[in-house]
């Protein structure tokens, strides 16, 4: 049973999103998706050939808005959340002991309240890894001073459901880390966690947690109400933000908008006003011979484009960057975007793909 696993990061909120996929069936889960990163997550799912059957939040977050609603709007996936969270718009409310299946694999649902009363941890079927949300962080834990938090409850949750009931080798993946740490284990946290490990008892833990003196999260007033709607916009909109409308472009996992060869050919044929600018960033000899170039393309070698930050290219019109394979032109699209171009796409596969699909080309400097 081959497992596909990816750990993704949102730098703004220091949130980890986890993708779990069953290679045989193509079914996948997303744990703790972030609203602003929904397009990134969808691009990765598409590139890996996976279909999300559900998104799972570990709790009602106070520092970012969940991407659950956007993922559902784009794919039809279900939204799963703790019944104790009291949120609206969830498709399935989870309780301790439930299972969440994806293909031949599943996650065990374990209630780990204490940071909030609706905290859940998700344990993989073979107990090789667990996703602990904010209940247990790497050498730390979630705060207990708001959203029905309780030091006594969190101590018991972590000890009973994680540290004392999972194998020492079980890898633990938290919802956040602010130092760049990515994973820990049951053995490590039992020994080294300054709040919950070693010989610390409930009284020690409560004393520690009751004197943290932390300010409330900056986005709490925005994030909590939004997450109690499972990330659904408060205007009731049911659709994810639309992709750019000037052509059928898709966002790659690397964050670059791309257009396929056939789609570009169709867009050019329909572009009566010739709004789309074709910028070929190869060297002159490549442009004039060999694979040739797309009719109407303008030669602007990458070094020249980089030096001039797109000087001479109209910022008000869409741009498609082109090279031999799509690699140099991907960098060109990044440079143009940084220079303030808002409608830029890279030709996926470059001239190699264009020629392979027998689309029109020219040679020479015509």
N, C-alpha and C positions, 0 to 999 in steps of 0.2 A: 504494500500500500504506500505508494510514493507520495510524500508530502511536499508541497511547495510552500515555502515560508519566506516572507520578506518583512523587514523592520524598516518603517519609514519615519521621517522626522519633520516636524513643523518648527522652524527656528523661532517664530514669533512667540509661541506659547510653550516651547520645549516639550511638545507632546509627541509621543510615539504612537503611530498607527501600525497595526499588525495585519498582514494579509496571510491567510491560511488557505491553501487550495489542495484539492484532491486531484492528482494528475490524471487519473483514469477517467473520472466523470466530468472534469472541468468545473466542478462546483467549488465555490470559495466563500469565505467569510472575511469581513473587515471588522476589526476591533478598534474602537475609539477613532473613527474617521473625523477629520477636521474640515469645517465648512470651506475655508479658503483653499484647501488642498484636494477638493473633490475631483477636479479635472485631472490632477496628477494621478490620483488613485484609479480613476476610470481608464486613463491611458495605459497604466501598468496592467490592469486586468485585460484590456484589449490585446496588448502585446504578448501577454502570457497565454492568451486563449482561454481565459477563465470567465465564468459567469457567477457574479455574486448572488448567493441565495439569501443572505442576510447581513445586516450590520448589527454589531453588538456594542453598546456602550457599557463601560464598567460602572459608571455612576453619572449623576447629573453634574456635569463639570461647571466650575466657576471661573475658569480662566480662558475658555475658548468655546465656540459654538460647534456643536457636532455637525458632521457632514451627512448624517444618516438620511435626512429628507432629500438632499440633492442626489445621493446615490440611488435612492428609491425612485425618484422622478426620472432618472436617466436609464435605469435598468429593470425596475419592477421588483427589486429585492425587498425583503421584509425588514422592518425595524424591530429589534428585540431590546428590551430594557427590563430592569427589575420592577416587579409589581409594587414594591415598597417605595419606588421613586415618586409615584403619583403623577407621572407625565401623561400627556395626551398624545394621540396620533401614533402610538406604538401598535404594531400588528400582533405582537405576542409579548405577554408579560411573563417574566421569568421568576421562578422560585428556586430556592435551594433544592438540589437534587434533580433538577431538570437536565435534559441533554439537548444539545444543538448539533444537528447532523449536517455534514457537507460531504456528499459522495459516500464513500465507505468509512469515513472518519467521523469523529464527534468530539465535542467538548462537554465536560461536566460543568455544571453551574454550581458554584459554591457561594453562599451568602457570607460576605465579610464586612458587615456594617461596623461603624465606628468613626470613620472619616465623614461619611454621610450615612443615613439609615438605609439608603438604597444601593450600597456598594456590593458589587458582585466580582468574584474572581472566576476565571475560566481555566479549567485544567484539561490538557489534551488527553485523549483516551488511554495512551500508554504511560501517562504520568512522567513523560520526558520533559515537558515544559508546562508552565502555568503563566497566565496573564493576570497580574495582580492589581491593576488599576492604581489607585492612590493608597490602597490599604497597606501595601508593603512596597516601599521604594528601595533603591540600592543604598544600603547603610542608612536607611531612614524610613519614614512613613508619612502618610498624609496627616494634615493638621486635624484637630478635633474640636475647634472652637466655634464652628458655625455649621449650618445645615444639619442639625440634629446630631452633631458629633459627640462622641463619648470616649474618653480614654479607656475606661474599664471595658467597654464593648469592643473597641478596636484591639486591645490586648488579647482578649479571649478569641476574637475572630482570627487574628493572625496566627496565634499559637495553635488553635484547634484545627483550623481549616487548611493551614499552609505549613508551618514549620514542624508541627508534630505529626502530621498525617501524610506528608509527601516524602518520597525518598530523598536522601541527602543529595543525590546527583541531579535532582529535578532543577532545570533552569527556570529562573524567574524573570519575567519581562514586565517592567512597570509601565505606567501610563506617562510618566515624566522622568526626566533627569536634567538637571541644570548644569552639570559638569561634563557632559559628553560621555558618561558611562552608559553602556548599552544593555548589559545583562549581568545577572548574579545567579546564585544557586541557593538552595535550602541550606546546605552545609555552611556556606559563607555567612549567610545572614544569622544563622543560629550562633555562630561563633563571634562575628565581628560587628553586627548591627548595634550601635551604641544605645539605642532606645529599647530594643526588643530582644537582643541576643545575650549570650553569656548567662550570668546568674540573675539578670534583671527580673523582678517580679512585678505584679500589677501596681503595687504602691510606688515602686521606682519609676515605672513608666508614666503613671499619672502625674507624679511630681515633675517629671521632665516636660510632659506635654502641657501642663497647666501654666508653665512659665516661659513659653516660647515668645510671646509678645509680638506676633507677626501682624503686619497690616493686612487688611482684606485685599483680595485680588483686585487689580485695577478694572478688569472687565466684568466683575461679578454681577453688577446691576444689569448688564446687557446679556451676559452668557446664561445665567441661571433661568430667567424667563424664557429665553429662546430654546434652551435645552429641555425645559418642561413642555415644549411643543415638539420635541425631537428634531429641532433645527428647522422646522417649517417657518418660512418668513411670516411676519405678523400681518402682512397684507393678504395672506391666504393664497399666495401664488403657488401653483401646483407644478410648475416646470422649473427645471434647472436653467441657469443662465445660458442663453443661446450662444453658439459658436459664431465667429465672424460671418457676416452674411454675403460678403463679396464673392465667395467661392466655397466649394465643399472641402473645407480644411479640417484637419484633426490635430489635436495636441499630442505630441509624443511624450513618453515618460521623461525624456530629457528636458522637457519644457519648451520645445520648439514646435511651432505650427508647421504642418506639412500638407502638401497637396500631392495626390497621386497623378501619374502621367496622363492617364485617360481622362481624369477629372479636369486637369489643366487644359487638355486639348478641347474638351467640351466647353469649358469656360471661355477660352479664347474665341471659339467659333460663335459664341453667343454675345461676345463683347463688341457690339457694334460701334461703340464710341471709343474703342481701343484704350480703355482706362487702365488695364493691367499692364504693368511694366515688367518686362523680362530682363533680368540683370544676370549675365553670365560672368562668373568670376574666375574663369580659367585664364590661362596665358594665351596670347594671340595665335600661336601655332595650333594649339588644341582647338581653338574656336573655329579656325579656318579649314583644318584638315581632320583626318581621322573620323571621329564621331560626328563632326560638323556641329551645327547649332540650330536652335529652333528659329524658324522665320520670325523676324521682328525683334529678336533678342539684341540687347545692347551689350557689348563687351566692356567690362569694368573689372580688371584683374583684382584679386583679393587684396593684394598689398596696396594698390592704388585706392581701392574703396576704403580700406582701413585708415589710410593717411588722410583721406578727405572726409571721413565720416559720412559717406553717402552724398557728397556734394554733387550737384547736378541731377540727382534723382528726386522726383517730385514727392514730397511727403504727403500730399493730399490724395494720392492715387495708390492703389494696391501694388505691391511688389512681390514678384516670385524670383527667388535666387536660384541659380543653376550652376552646376559644375559636372564633372565626369561621373561621380558616384553619389553625390549628395553630402559629402563630408565637408569640403571647403565651403559649399554654399550654406550649410547649416551654420558655420561660424559667421558667414556673411549676414545671415538673418539675425543672429545675435547682435552683431555690430550695429546693424541698422535699427534694431529695436532699442538698443541703448542710446542711439542718436536721436530718438524721438519718433521713429516711424511706427505707426500704430497698425498698419495693415501689411504684414509681411508673412510670407510662407516660403518654405523650402521645398524644391521639387524632390520628392522622395525617390531615391535611386538614381537621380541625376540623368545625364544623357544615356547612360547605359540602359536604364529602364525605358527611357523614351524610345530609343532605337529598338529595344527588344519587343516593344509593342507596335512596331512598324508605323510610328507616327511621323508626320512631315518634318523634314530637316533640310538644311542647306549647307553647302561647303563653300569655301572662299570667303571673301570679305563683303559679300553682297548683303 
